[in-house]
Amino acid sequence: MNTNDTKEKEFKAINGFIMLVVALAFLALALYGGYTGNPVAMTIGGLLFFFTLPGFAVVNPNESLVLTLFGEYKGTILKNGFWWFNPLMSRKKISLKARNFNSDTIKVNDKIGNPILIGAVVVWRVRDTYKAAFEVDNYEHFVVVQTDAAIRKLAGMYPYDDIEDEGAEITLREGGEEVNKQLEAEISERLKIAGIEVLEARINYLAYATEIAGAMLKRQQAVAIIAARKKIVEGAVSMVEMALKELSENQIVELDEERKAQMVSNLMVVLTSDKDVTPVINTGSVY
């Protein structure tokens, strides 16, 4: 079966107000027969009146009625209003409104095997009522199951971050719109068979699993400290270089290589230390 071909067709129902007048006419016939003592008119009018009543239905905006007659699909009422159709038809109401689905937070492994917790929010609606009613057993449950499967597949495609996989161009934590687009495309492909359109899909929860969260936090802190130290050292080297250059150009003091090395050492300690440094004032000669 080609799931891309729709079999949905619009059913042209009769205006309910017209049939309401007809039903009241049948009721009037039955009452008239009872009043005049005409059993034939009373019976026919009563049977037609009670036969007509189950055929009325109200279709609200963004709702639909899927109609079948003895197992055969007859069509879908898509227009809102008050309608009448063959009372022998079975009906199934399907909402066409956009709906939110917040998935449960599930534990999966990312691309490099780290256990993570991930959840998503999906905005969806029924686009093809025939597929939603007949191609799957329960289209709402189908959304839940297939969204869960799509999230698991997405988590296995990317690492959580690039600390362990430095060559990763896209990660779950920093992928942003790219990861969300991939998730949306994956869910859309899975729900196409049920006639469901995915309007938006986004990751709304992402974290390391509890058993490794502490270790991963320490690792991230260590990486952050190393990066910060690197910047501090780069800045300190630049400042020391500038200080030596200014002292030399302005001829403030002449230093031999040994004194330059000592000065560089002292400045680097002062500039890179994470604690306050207590200065020692030399009141004698430089040497």
C-alpha positions as CSV (number, residue, x, y, z in Angstrom):
1,M,0.0,0.0,0.0
2,N,1.2,3.5,-0.9
3,T,0.8,5.5,2.3
4,N,1.2,8.8,0.5
5,D,-2.1,8.3,-1.4
6,T,-5.1,9.6,0.5
7,K,-8.4,8.0,0.3
8,E,-10.3,10.7,2.2
9,K,-13.3,12.1,0.5
10,E,-15.8,14.7,1.6
11,F,-19.3,13.5,2.3
12,K,-22.1,15.8,1.2
13,A,-24.6,15.6,4.0
14,I,-28.1,17.1,3.9
15,N,-28.8,20.3,5.8
16,G,-30.0,19.3,9.2
17,F,-32.6,22.1,9.5
18,I,-34.4,20.9,6.3
19,M,-34.5,17.4,7.6
20,L,-35.7,18.7,11.0
21,V,-38.8,20.1,9.2
22,V,-39.3,16.8,7.4
23,A,-39.0,14.9,10.7
24,L,-41.6,17.3,12.3
25,A,-43.8,16.6,9.3
26,F,-43.6,12.8,10.0
27,L,-44.4,13.5,13.6
28,A,-47.4,15.6,12.6
29,L,-48.6,12.8,10.3
30,A,-48.4,10.3,13.2
31,L,-50.3,12.6,15.5
32,Y,-52.9,13.3,12.8
33,G,-53.3,9.5,12.3
34,G,-53.8,9.0,16.0
35,Y,-56.3,11.9,16.2
36,T,-58.3,10.7,13.2
37,G,-58.1,7.1,14.1
38,N,-56.0,6.2,11.0
39,P,-53.6,3.5,12.1
40,V,-51.7,3.4,8.8
41,A,-50.9,7.1,8.9
42,M,-50.0,6.9,12.6
43,T,-47.7,3.9,12.1
44,I,-45.9,5.2,8.9
45,G,-45.5,8.7,10.4
46,G,-44.2,7.3,13.7
47,L,-41.7,4.9,12.1
48,L,-40.4,7.6,9.7
49,F,-40.0,10.1,12.5
50,F,-38.0,7.7,14.8
51,F,-36.0,6.5,11.8
52,T,-35.0,10.1,11.0
53,L,-33.9,11.2,14.5
54,P,-30.6,9.3,14.7
55,G,-29.3,10.8,11.5
56,F,-28.9,14.3,13.0
57,A,-25.4,15.5,14.0
58,V,-23.6,18.7,14.9
59,V,-20.1,19.1,13.5
60,N,-18.2,21.8,15.4
61,P,-15.3,23.9,13.9
62,N,-12.1,21.9,13.4
63,E,-14.0,18.6,13.9
64,S,-15.0,15.9,11.4
65,L,-17.3,12.9,11.2
66,V,-16.0,9.8,9.4
67,L,-19.0,7.8,8.1
68,T,-19.2,4.1,7.2
69,L,-22.1,2.0,6.0
70,F,-21.9,-1.8,6.7
71,G,-18.1,-1.6,6.8
72,E,-17.7,0.6,3.7
73,Y,-16.2,4.0,4.0
74,K,-18.7,6.6,2.6
75,G,-16.8,9.8,3.3
76,T,-16.0,12.4,5.9
77,I,-18.1,15.4,6.9
78,L,-15.5,18.2,7.1
79,K,-17.7,21.3,7.2
80,N,-19.0,22.5,10.5
81,G,-22.8,22.9,11.0
82,F,-26.0,20.9,11.6
83,W,-26.3,18.0,9.3
84,W,-28.4,14.9,8.5
85,F,-27.2,11.6,6.9
86,N,-28.4,8.0,6.6
87,P,-29.1,6.9,10.2
88,L,-27.8,3.4,9.4
89,M,-24.3,4.9,8.9
90,S,-21.7,4.5,11.7
91,R,-19.9,7.6,12.7
92,K,-16.6,8.4,14.2
93,K,-15.7,11.9,15.4
94,I,-12.1,13.0,14.7
95,S,-10.8,16.3,15.9
96,L,-8.8,18.4,13.4
97,K,-7.4,20.8,16.1
98,A,-3.7,21.2,16.7
99,R,-2.7,19.3,19.9
100,N,0.3,19.3,22.1
101,F,2.0,16.1,23.2
102,N,4.7,16.2,26.0
103,S,6.6,12.9,25.9
104,D,7.8,11.2,29.0
105,T,11.4,11.7,29.9
106,I,13.2,8.5,28.8
107,K,16.7,7.2,29.4
108,V,18.7,6.4,26.3
109,N,22.3,6.2,25.2
110,D,23.8,9.0,23.1
111,K,26.0,8.4,20.1
112,I,29.1,7.6,22.2
113,G,27.2,5.5,24.8
114,N,26.6,7.9,27.6
115,P,23.2,7.4,29.3
116,I,21.1,10.5,29.1
117,L,17.6,11.7,29.9
118,I,15.6,13.2,27.1
119,G,12.1,14.4,26.4
120,A,10.3,16.3,23.6
121,V,7.2,18.3,22.9
122,V,5.3,17.7,19.7
123,V,2.6,19.8,18.1
124,W,0.4,17.8,15.7
125,R,-3.0,17.5,14.1
126,V,-4.9,15.1,11.9
127,R,-4.6,16.0,8.2
128,D,-6.1,12.8,6.6
129,T,-9.2,11.4,8.5
130,Y,-9.3,8.2,6.4
131,K,-5.8,7.2,7.4
132,A,-6.3,8.3,11.0
133,A,-9.5,6.2,11.2
134,F,-8.5,3.1,9.2
135,E,-4.7,2.8,8.6
136,V,-3.8,2.5,12.4
137,D,-5.6,1.0,15.3
138,N,-5.5,4.1,17.5
139,Y,-4.0,7.2,16.0
140,E,-3.5,9.0,19.4
141,H,-1.6,6.1,20.9
142,F,0.3,5.8,17.6
143,V,1.6,9.3,18.1
144,V,2.9,8.4,21.6
145,V,4.7,5.3,20.5
146,Q,6.2,6.7,17.3
147,T,7.4,9.9,19.1
148,D,9.2,7.7,21.7
149,A,10.9,5.7,18.9
150,A,11.9,8.8,17.1
151,I,13.5,10.4,20.2
152,R,15.4,7.2,20.8
153,K,16.8,7.2,17.3
154,L,17.7,10.9,17.5
155,A,19.6,10.4,20.7
156,G,21.7,7.7,19.1
157,M,22.6,9.9,16.2
158,Y,24.4,12.7,18.2
159,P,26.6,12.9,21.2
160,Y,25.4,14.8,24.3
161,D,28.3,17.3,23.9
162,D,31.6,17.6,22.2
163,I,33.8,17.1,25.3
164,E,34.5,13.4,24.5
165,D,33.7,13.6,20.8
166,E,35.7,16.7,19.7
167,G,35.0,16.1,16.1
168,A,31.3,16.3,16.5
169,E,29.9,19.2,14.4
170,I,26.4,18.8,16.0
171,T,25.5,17.8,19.5
172,L,22.3,17.4,21.4
173,R,23.1,20.1,23.9
174,E,24.2,22.7,21.3
175,G,22.6,21.5,18.1
176,G,19.5,23.8,18.6
177,E,17.4,24.2,15.5
178,E,19.3,21.6,13.6
179,V,18.5,18.9,16.1
180,N,14.9,20.0,16.4
181,K,14.5,19.9,12.6
182,Q,15.9,16.4,12.5
183,L,13.5,15.3,15.2
184,E,10.5,16.9,13.4
185,A,11.5,15.2,10.1
186,E,11.8,11.8,11.9
187,I,8.5,12.0,13.6
188,S,6.7,13.3,10.5
189,E,8.0,10.3,8.5
190,R,6.7,7.9,11.1
191,L,3.3,9.5,11.5
192,K,2.6,9.9,7.8
193,I,0.9,6.5,7.6
194,A,-1.7,7.7,10.1
195,G,-2.5,10.9,8.2
196,I,-1.0,13.1,10.9
197,E,0.9,16.3,10.2
198,V,3.6,17.4,12.6
199,L,3.6,21.2,13.1
200,E,6.6,21.4,15.4
201,A,8.8,19.1,17.4
202,R,11.4,20.3,20.0
203,I,13.5,18.8,22.7
204,N,12.2,20.2,26.0
205,Y,14.4,18.2,28.5
206,L,18.0,17.1,28.2
207,A,20.4,15.9,30.9
208,Y,22.8,13.3,31.8
209,A,21.4,10.2,33.6
210,T,21.6,10.3,37.4
211,E,24.3,7.7,37.7
212,I,26.8,9.8,35.7
213,A,25.5,13.3,36.3
214,G,28.0,14.0,39.1
215,A,31.0,12.8,37.2
216,M,30.0,14.6,34.1
217,L,29.5,17.9,36.1
218,K,33.0,17.6,37.5
219,R,34.4,17.0,34.0
220,Q,32.6,20.0,32.7
221,Q,33.9,22.1,35.6
222,A,37.5,20.9,34.9
223,V,37.2,21.8,31.2
224,A,35.9,25.2,32.1
225,I,38.7,25.8,34.6
226,I,41.3,24.7,32.1
227,A,39.8,27.1,29.4
228,A,39.7,29.9,31.9
229,R,43.3,29.3,33.0
230,K,44.4,29.3,29.4
231,K,42.9,32.7,28.8
232,I,44.5,34.0,32.0
233,V,47.9,32.8,31.0
234,E,47.6,34.2,27.5
235,G,46.7,37.6,29.0
236,A,49.5,37.4,31.6
237,V,52.1,36.7,28.9
238,S,50.8,39.6,26.9
239,M,51.0,41.9,29.9
240,V,54.5,40.8,30.8
241,E,55.7,41.3,27.3
242,M,54.2,44.8,27.2
243,A,55.8,45.7,30.6
244,L,59.3,44.6,29.4
245,K,58.9,46.4,26.2
246,E,57.8,49.7,27.9
247,L,60.6,49.5,30.4
248,S,63.2,49.0,27.6
249,E,61.8,51.7,25.2
250,N,61.5,54.3,28.0
251,Q,64.8,53.4,29.5
252,I,63.3,53.3,32.9
253,V,65.6,50.6,34.1
254,E,68.1,48.2,32.5
255,L,67.7,44.6,33.4
256,D,70.0,41.7,32.5
257,E,68.6,38.4,31.5
258,E,68.7,37.0,35.0
259,R,66.7,40.0,36.4
260,K,64.3,39.8,33.4
261,A,63.7,36.1,34.2
262,Q,63.0,37.0,37.8
263,M,60.7,39.8,36.9
264,V,58.8,37.6,34.5
265,S,58.5,34.9,37.1
266,N,57.1,37.4,39.7
267,L,54.7,39.0,37.3
268,M,53.4,35.6,36.1
269,V,52.8,34.6,39.7
270,V,50.9,37.8,40.5
271,L,48.8,37.7,37.3
272,T,47.9,34.0,37.2
273,S,47.5,33.3,40.9
274,D,43.9,32.6,42.1
275,K,44.7,34.1,45.5
276,D,45.8,37.6,46.5
277,V,49.6,38.0,46.4
278,T,51.4,39.8,49.3
279,P,54.0,42.1,47.7
280,V,57.5,42.3,49.2
281,I,59.0,45.8,48.9
282,N,62.8,45.9,48.2
283,T,64.3,49.0,49.8
284,G,67.8,48.2,48.8
285,S,69.4,48.1,45.4
286,V,68.1,46.1,42.5
287,Y,71.0,43.7,42.8
